Amino acid sequence: MQPRRPTRQITLGDARVGFVKIGGGLPDRNGNPTTPAPVSVQTMTAGYTHDIATCVREINKLHAAGAEIVRVAVPEKKDTEALKHILPQVRVPIVADVHFHFQRALEAVESGVHKIRLNPGNIQDRAQVIEVIKACKSRNLPIRVGVNEGSIIERRDKQKRMKELGAVFSDQKHGHLLAIMIAKLEEYLDIFYEQDFYDISISAKSMDAAIVVDAYTEISKRFDHPLHLGVTHAGPKETGTIRSVAALGGLLINGVGDTIRISYANDPIYEVQDGLELLYALGLKTRVGVDLIACPTCGRIQVDLFTLIQDVRKSLAEKITVPMKVAVMGCIVNGPGEAEGADVAVFAGDRRGIIYVQGERVANVPEPEILPRLLKECLDFQTKVQRGEAKLGEKKVEIIPPDPLGELGSGYAKIASATPLTVRGS
């Protein structure tokens, strides 16, 4: 992991919903040092903003799942009017997403929103941009300047569009596209700088993971504003996960990125869950709840591991809040090693579960009793941690693998008979 790239820090929120800082490491405008804030996770509502009750429910659901910032679309005046009723009912900073009508930004500011997102490809009139800047400056609201690959191509002038398309789809597609993105940002940000406005974050998204990596890498060298990472139009969760993690993971590892949104054509709750898991996995955010690990499968598994791991995941997600490491292993080959390194662990032996708590064997139960006993041990251990009677990550004894008991089972039949997983959207 490379050190985080130092940036100007911005803050959004208020005393009621709380404040979220993005970026940091460079002195503020008064010369005071700032510490880089943890990388934050945000998402966007999928429903209509003017449907107030539904929008409030969705925002609160996303916040409960871990979203630290929630963005809402405001394409019409009825959406910005709805913000006045939505904001008092939520407890998370809200960003108004403005694409075509600068007036929506002004209305959103008046409604009390906490941040504005502008698209340079769609709102280009200098006077209109200045109006938005002045409105945000008067309220100390930050602005995200969001460039998307799909919105920077000129669409009004057909001859100009053909020329730009020819450049983008030439043999040097990457270079030309990056040049257009950076030029658009520089041109747009000059307006902000002339107004002495620097509470800015930047995004430069594409549907192509490689372009996203190159774009943010180049932009991070040229601008000192915090970066909002994302892959736009990433697709359904099944493929969008890989596309997003391929881009965002590499950037974060190299110290680039201050807030992230993983985008799916699916329920945005998955965006929050996967965004958090990415940051947990990279050590960029302190885990809340269980760090669950499990072996994949092979011809050695001795229990119905596939069912067990899903049952364990669901049970622990509802009841465990401390970041304990729990290992669920299917045989005695790797099981002891993982049990030794986990806070609570179970590994299989002849249709039984051998359970350890911080390296000490506490139970050997038949397969039907594995789940309830494992849950009990996790809850008991959580109570000890909360009371200060135990510490996470402490290893107490060396585990010696037992001799195999009975015939080793195989996971092949289970895989072959499994039906494809389906994810419910909304």
N, C-alpha and C positions, 0 to 999 in steps of 0.2 A: 504494500500500500504506500503510495506516495503522499506527501503532506498535502493538505488542502490548499488550493490556490487562494491567496489572500484577495479579498474584494472589499468594495464599499458595502457596508451593512445597511439593510433596509428593515423596517419594522412595520407590521400591519396588525390591526386589531384595535381593541379599546379596553377600558377597565372592566367592562361587563363580560365580554367574551374572552378576555385574555389577549396577550400579545405574542406574536410569533416573529422571531428575528430570522432573517435570511442572509446568509453570507457573513462576511466579517474578516478581520485580520488586518485591514488597513485603518488608519486613524479616521475618526469622523471629521466633520467639517470644522469642529472646534479644536482639532488636534488631539483628541483623547483616543487612547488605544481601544480597539475592539477585539473581542475573541470570536473566532468563527463559531457560528451557531450550528447545532447538529443539523444534518440534512433533513429537511422536512418532507412529508408525504402529503400530496394533495390529489384531489380528484374533481370531477364535474358531475353535476346532477344530470340525469337522463330525461327527466320529465319537463313539462312546461313550467316556467317560473310563475306565470300568471295564475296557475292552479295552486293557490297559496297553501291549502291544507296538505296537499300531496307533496309539494316542494319542501315544506317544513319537516314532514315525516322523513323524507329521503335525506335531507341534510342531517337530521339528528341521528338517523341510522348510520350514515357514513362517518359522522363524528364519533359515535360509539364504537365503531370498528377500528378507529385509530386515525382517521383523516384529520390533519392539523390545519388544513386550509380547504375550503370548498368553493368551486367556481360555478356560477350560474349564467345561463345565456339570457341576454336582454335585447332581443331583436325588435321588440315593439314597446310602445309607451306603456301598455298595460303591464308589461313585465317590470319596468322600473317603478311603476306605481305599486306593484305587489311587494317590492322590497321593503317598503315602509311597514308592512304588516308581517313580513317574514323575519326581518332582522331581530325584533324583540323576542322571537320565539326560539332562537337558536343560540348555541354557545360556542361558536367557532367562527373565525374570521371569514368573511365572504368577499369573493372577487367577482366583479361584474364583467362579463365577456362582451366586448363591443367590437363589431366588425365593420359595419357599413355606415351607421348614423352617429356622428359625433354628439348629437343631441342626447342620445341614450346615455352617453358617458356623463354628461352634465346632470341629467335627471338622476342617474345612479348616485352621483356624489351628493346631491341634495337629499336623497333617500337615506343616506348614512352608510353606504357600502364602505368596505375597508381597503379596497384596491381596485384599480381599473386595468383591464387588459385591452390594448390597442393593436390593431393589425396594420402595419405600414403599407401593405399591399392594397388595402381597401379604403383606408382613410388617409388621403394624401394632401388635402387642402391645408396649406400652412396656417392660415388664419384659424381654421377649425381646431387644428392640433394645439395651437397656442391657447385657445379658449379652454380646452380640456386641461392643459398643463396648469393654467392659472387657477382653475377650480380646485384641482388636486393640491396644489401648493398651499392654497388658503386653508385647507383642512389637514395638511400634513399626510396626505395619502400617497402611497407609492404607485407607480405605473409599470406594468410589464409591457415591453415592446416585443411582440411575438411575430416572428417571420416564419411562415410556412412555405414549403416548396411550391405548393399548389396555388398560393395567392400572390407570389411575387412576379408571375408572368403577366405581361400586359395583355388585357383581354378586350379593351375598347378599340384600340387602333390595330386593325388586322395586319397591316404591313409591318408594324412594329412587333406584333406578336409573332409573326412568321420569322422575323429576324432573331428574336430571342429564343424561340423554339429551335431554330436551326443551330444556335450556339449551344443550347442545353443538350440537344441530342446529337452533337457531333462526337468525334472520337475522344474528345477531351471533356466529356460530360461533367465529370466531377469538378474540374478546374473552373469551367465557365459558370457552373451553378454556384459554387462557393463564392466566386467573384461577384455574382449578382446579389447573393444574400448579404455579403459584407458591405457592398456598395449601398444597398437599401438601408441597412442599419446605420451606416455612417451618415447618410443623407438625413435620415429621420432624427438621429440622436443630436445632430447639430442644432436642430430646432430647440430641443430640450436644454442643451448647454447654453444657448443664447438667452434662455429664460432663467438661467442659473438654477436649473432643476436637475438633481442628480439621484433622487430616490427612485432608481430604475432597476428592474431586472430584465434579462434578455432571454429569449428562446429562439431557436432556429431549427425547426423540425422538418423531418422528411419521413416518408414511408420506408426508405431504404436505410437499414441499420448502418451500413458502411458510410453513407453520406452524413448521417447524424454524427458519427464519431469524428469524421473529418471536419464537419462544420463547427462543432463545439470546440474542437482542438484549436482550430484556427481563430475562432472568435475569442477564446480565452487568452490568446496572445495579444489581442488588439484592444480589448475593453476590460475595464476593472470593475464592471458591474457583476452582481451575482447572477448565476445562470440557472434557468429553469429547464431541466432536462426532460425530453420526451421523444417518443417515436410516434408520429401522427399516422392515422389510418392503419394502425398495426394489425387490424383484423380481429377475428374471434380469439377468445382466450387460448384455445388449443394451440394456435400458431403464434398469436401475438405475444405470448409469454416469452418464447424463444427470441423473437425479433426484438423485443424491448430489452430483455436482459443482456442480449449480445451487445447492444449499443451502450446502454446505461451502465452496465457492470464495468465495462472496460474504461469508460470515462471516469467513473467514481474511483476506481482503483488508481487511476493516474491523477487524482486530486482535483478533477474537474466536475463541477456540479454542486449546487447549493440547495435545490429543492427539486423534487421529481414528481412526474405523473406518468404512470403506466396506463396506456389507453387501450381499452378493449371495446369491441362491438358486443357488449354484454353488460350485465349488472355491474355498475361501478364499485360495488362492494368488493369485487375481486381485484379491482385496481388497487384499492387500499391494502388489502391483505397481501398481495404479491409485492407491492411497493415496500411495505414494512419488512417482509421476509427478505427482500434483497438487501435492505440496509442492515438487518440483523446479521445476515450471512457475512457481510463485509465488515462487521464490527463498527458500523457508522451510527448505530443507534442501540441503546440499551434495550435488550429484549424484555417484553412484557409477556409472561406466561411461559409455557413449556417450549424447550428446545428439543423437539422430538426427532430421533434418528432411528432408522430401521435398515436391516439388510435388504438387498433387492430380492433375489431368490436363486435357488440352485437345487440340485438333486439331494441336498442334505437336510432341507427343512423338515421339521418333525411336528409342526402344528399347522393349522389353517392361518398362515401368517397374514394373508391379504385381508381377511375379515378382521383379524385381531388388531392390526395396525389402524384400520379405519375406526374401529370401535374405541380404541385407546385415544386416538386423536380427538374424536368428538367428545368423549367423556372428560378428558383433561382440559379441553378448551373451555368448557363450561365452568370448571371448578378450580383450576390452578391459575394463580396470578403471579407467583414468583418465578423468575427465569431459571427453573431447574432443568437439568439435562436428563432426559428419559430415553433409554435405549430399549428397543424391542427387536430381539434377534431370533432367528429361526432355528438355530442349531448350536452345538457346543464348540464349533470351530472358531468363529470370531466373537461369539457371545461373551465369553469370559473377559476378553480384552475390553470390549465395550462396556461391560458391566463394571469393570474396575474403574473406568474413566467417567462413568455417569453417576449422577446423584441417585437415581433409581433405575433399575434395569431388570429385564426378564429375558432369559434365553431358554429355548426349548430343549427338551430331552424326553424322547419316547412318549409323545402326547402329554407331556407335563410341562409346567413352567417353573423354572428355578429363578427366584426373585432375590435381588440384592439391593441393599440401601447403602450407598457410599462404600461399596466393597464388602459389606458384611451380609452373608446369606441369612435371609429371614424366613424363607418359605420355599417349599417344593410342593406344588399343588397340581391336581389334574387339569387338563385343558379347559373344561367348562368353568373352572374357578379362577383362571388366570386374570381375566378382566377385573372382577370385583376386588380381588386381593391386591392387584397392582394399583388400582385406584385408591384403595384404603392406605397403602403404603405411601403413595404420593401425597395424599391429604395429611397423613400423620407427619410426614417429613416437612411439608409446607408449614404446618403449625409450629414445629420445632424451629424452623428458620425464622418465622415471625416473632417467636418468643426469644430469639437469640440463643437458643440451645444447640443450634447447628449452623454451619456455614456452607454455602453453595460451593461446589467444586472441590471439596476436601476428599482425598482418597485415603482409606484407612488400612486396607490389607491387600495382599497379593492373592488373586484368585487362581487356583489350580483347576484346570478343566477336568470335569469328571469323565469317567470312561463312558463311551456311547452305550445307551441302553436300548436294546431292541433294534429292529430294522429301520434304516434311514428312509424317510419319505422322499417324495419328489414334488416339486412345484410345477412340473410341466403340464400335468393334467388340469391343474387349477387355471393356469394361464390359457390353455387351449379352450377351456369351457367358459371363460369369462366373457361377459357381454361388454361391448364398448361403453365407456363411461359417458354419461350425458350431463351437461351442466345447464341448469335452469336459468334462463335469462328473464329479464323483466322489461 
